[in-house]
Amino acid sequence: MFLSNKIYSTLLYILIICSACQNQENKIEIKTIEELEQITLSDINILQNINTNHIKNNIQLGELNILKLEEKELDSISVELIYFEYREYLNYINQTTTIINSINSLKNTLTTNQDQLNALKIDYSQSKNRRSDLDKHLKNEKIFVQTTSQEIKKINSILSQLNAKFDTLNKKIELIIYEN
């Protein structure tokens, strides 16, 4: 009885080692996928930390102030004086509206990408042989994750600049609106 348990344990140990060795075939690819998953999680956190409600409120305030400014009957000299602020104000509203739409799209993209990376990881992990047929998909995912990550970082940087600019422009526009 003792001998059969010892033989059974030894055989089980050998099978585990063989199984682990066979999974080594795709270890580099699995590690790459895990790194891409970390980048994707980081990007999701960046997008979640963007206060879109604040941005949407700024857009609504900007649109309201533009309406008030347009309702105000300004003479041609006043219009020339505020033209640059007005144009920048409109640019802010248009740019931030575009960015909000991009953020929503990127959130969906990242969710889809997480699913694709997970499926790819499972395919590599469950195979005992080298899965070179998946390498093209992994390469495409890597490019996609890197491109998406750069876009998210760019959006985050632009938003910081735009929000600071909005505060200054909004004060100027509101001074013009509420002047006697």
C-alpha positions as CSV (number, residue, x, y, z in Angstrom):
1,M,0.0,0.0,0.0
2,F,2.8,2.4,1.0
3,L,4.7,1.6,-2.2
4,S,1.8,2.1,-4.5
5,N,1.1,5.5,-2.9
6,K,4.7,6.5,-3.3
7,I,4.7,5.4,-7.0
8,Y,1.4,7.2,-7.5
9,S,2.8,10.4,-6.0
10,T,6.0,10.1,-8.0
11,L,4.0,9.6,-11.3
12,L,1.8,12.5,-10.4
13,Y,4.8,14.7,-9.7
14,I,6.4,13.7,-13.1
15,L,3.1,14.5,-14.9
16,I,2.9,17.9,-13.3
17,I,6.5,18.7,-14.2
18,C,6.0,17.5,-17.8
19,S,2.8,19.6,-18.1
20,A,4.6,22.7,-16.7
21,C,7.4,22.2,-19.2
22,Q,5.0,21.9,-22.1
23,N,3.3,25.1,-21.1
24,Q,6.7,26.9,-21.3
25,E,6.2,27.0,-25.0
26,N,3.9,30.0,-24.8
27,K,5.3,31.6,-21.6
28,I,6.7,34.6,-23.3
29,E,3.5,35.3,-25.1
30,I,1.5,34.9,-21.9
31,K,3.8,37.4,-20.2
32,T,3.4,39.8,-23.0
33,I,-0.4,39.5,-22.7
34,E,-0.2,40.1,-19.0
35,E,1.8,43.3,-19.6
36,L,-0.8,44.4,-22.1
37,E,-3.5,43.7,-19.6
38,Q,-1.7,45.9,-17.1
39,I,-1.5,48.8,-19.6
40,T,-5.2,48.4,-20.4
41,L,-6.1,48.5,-16.7
42,S,-4.0,51.6,-16.2
43,D,-5.8,53.3,-19.2
44,I,-9.2,52.4,-17.7
45,N,-8.1,54.0,-14.4
46,I,-7.0,57.1,-16.3
47,L,-10.4,57.4,-18.0
48,Q,-12.3,56.8,-14.8
49,N,-10.4,59.5,-13.1
50,I,-11.4,62.1,-15.7
51,N,-14.2,64.2,-14.2
52,T,-16.5,64.1,-17.2
53,N,-19.3,65.7,-15.3
54,H,-17.2,68.8,-14.6
55,I,-16.3,69.0,-18.3
56,K,-20.0,68.5,-19.3
57,N,-20.9,71.3,-16.9
58,N,-18.3,73.6,-18.5
59,I,-19.7,72.8,-21.9
60,Q,-23.2,73.6,-20.8
61,L,-22.0,76.8,-19.1
62,G,-20.1,77.8,-22.3
63,E,-23.1,77.1,-24.5
64,L,-25.3,79.2,-22.2
65,N,-22.9,82.1,-22.1
66,I,-22.6,82.0,-25.9
67,L,-26.3,82.3,-26.2
68,K,-26.4,85.2,-23.8
69,L,-23.5,86.9,-25.7
70,E,-25.3,86.5,-29.0
71,E,-28.5,87.9,-27.5
72,K,-26.6,90.9,-26.3
73,E,-26.7,93.6,-28.9
74,L,-23.0,94.6,-29.3
75,D,-21.7,97.3,-31.6
76,S,-19.0,96.4,-34.1
77,I,-16.2,97.7,-32.0
78,S,-17.2,95.5,-29.1
79,V,-17.5,92.5,-31.4
80,E,-14.0,93.1,-32.7
81,L,-12.6,93.3,-29.2
82,I,-14.1,90.0,-28.1
83,Y,-13.7,88.1,-31.3
84,F,-10.6,86.2,-30.2
85,E,-12.0,85.3,-26.8
86,Y,-15.3,84.2,-28.5
87,R,-13.5,82.1,-31.0
88,E,-11.3,80.4,-28.4
89,Y,-14.5,79.9,-26.3
90,L,-16.2,78.1,-29.2
91,N,-13.1,76.1,-29.9
92,Y,-13.1,74.9,-26.2
93,I,-16.7,73.8,-26.5
94,N,-16.1,72.0,-29.7
95,Q,-12.9,70.3,-28.6
96,T,-14.2,69.2,-25.2
97,T,-17.4,67.8,-26.8
98,T,-15.2,65.8,-29.2
99,I,-13.1,64.6,-26.3
100,I,-16.1,63.5,-24.3
101,N,-17.3,61.5,-27.2
102,S,-13.8,60.0,-27.6
103,I,-13.7,59.1,-23.9
104,N,-17.0,57.2,-24.2
105,S,-15.8,55.4,-27.3
106,L,-12.4,54.5,-25.6
107,K,-14.2,53.1,-22.6
108,N,-16.0,50.6,-24.9
109,T,-12.8,49.9,-26.8
110,L,-10.9,49.1,-23.6
111,T,-13.6,46.7,-22.4
112,T,-13.6,44.9,-25.8
113,N,-9.8,44.8,-25.7
114,Q,-9.8,43.3,-22.2
115,D,-12.0,40.5,-23.5
116,Q,-9.8,39.9,-26.5
117,L,-6.6,39.8,-24.4
118,N,-8.3,37.4,-22.0
119,A,-9.4,35.1,-24.8
120,L,-5.9,35.2,-26.4
121,K,-4.3,34.4,-23.0
122,I,-6.6,31.4,-22.5
123,D,-5.8,30.1,-26.0
124,Y,-2.1,30.4,-25.3
125,S,-2.4,28.9,-21.8
126,Q,-4.5,25.9,-22.7
127,S,-2.2,24.8,-25.5
128,K,0.5,22.3,-24.8
129,N,2.2,23.2,-28.0
130,R,3.6,26.4,-29.4
131,R,0.8,28.5,-30.8
132,S,2.5,30.5,-33.5
133,D,-0.8,30.8,-35.3
134,L,-1.8,33.3,-32.6
135,D,1.3,35.4,-32.8
136,K,-0.2,37.7,-35.5
137,H,-3.2,38.4,-33.3
138,L,-0.9,39.1,-30.3
139,K,1.1,41.5,-32.5
140,N,-2.0,43.3,-33.6
141,E,-3.3,43.5,-30.0
142,K,0.1,44.9,-28.8
143,I,-0.1,47.7,-31.5
144,F,-3.7,48.4,-30.7
145,V,-3.1,48.6,-26.9
146,Q,-0.1,50.9,-27.4
147,T,-2.0,53.2,-29.8
148,T,-5.0,53.4,-27.5
149,S,-2.8,54.1,-24.5
150,Q,-1.1,57.0,-26.3
151,E,-4.4,58.4,-27.3
152,I,-5.7,58.3,-23.7
153,K,-2.6,60.0,-22.4
154,K,-2.9,62.7,-25.1
155,I,-6.5,63.3,-24.2
156,N,-5.7,63.5,-20.5
157,S,-3.0,66.1,-21.2
158,I,-5.1,68.2,-23.5
159,L,-8.0,68.2,-21.0
160,S,-5.8,69.7,-18.3
161,Q,-4.8,72.5,-20.6
162,L,-8.3,73.1,-21.9
163,N,-9.8,73.3,-18.4
164,A,-7.3,75.9,-17.3
165,K,-7.9,77.9,-20.5
166,F,-11.7,77.6,-20.0
167,D,-11.6,79.3,-16.6
168,T,-9.7,82.3,-18.0
169,L,-11.9,82.6,-21.1
170,N,-15.1,82.1,-19.1
171,K,-14.2,85.0,-16.8
172,K,-13.6,87.3,-19.8
173,I,-16.8,86.3,-21.5
174,E,-18.9,86.7,-18.4
175,L,-17.4,90.1,-17.8
176,I,-18.6,91.1,-21.3
177,I,-22.0,89.5,-20.8
178,Y,-22.7,91.1,-17.5
179,E,-21.3,94.6,-18.3
180,N,-23.9,97.3,-18.1
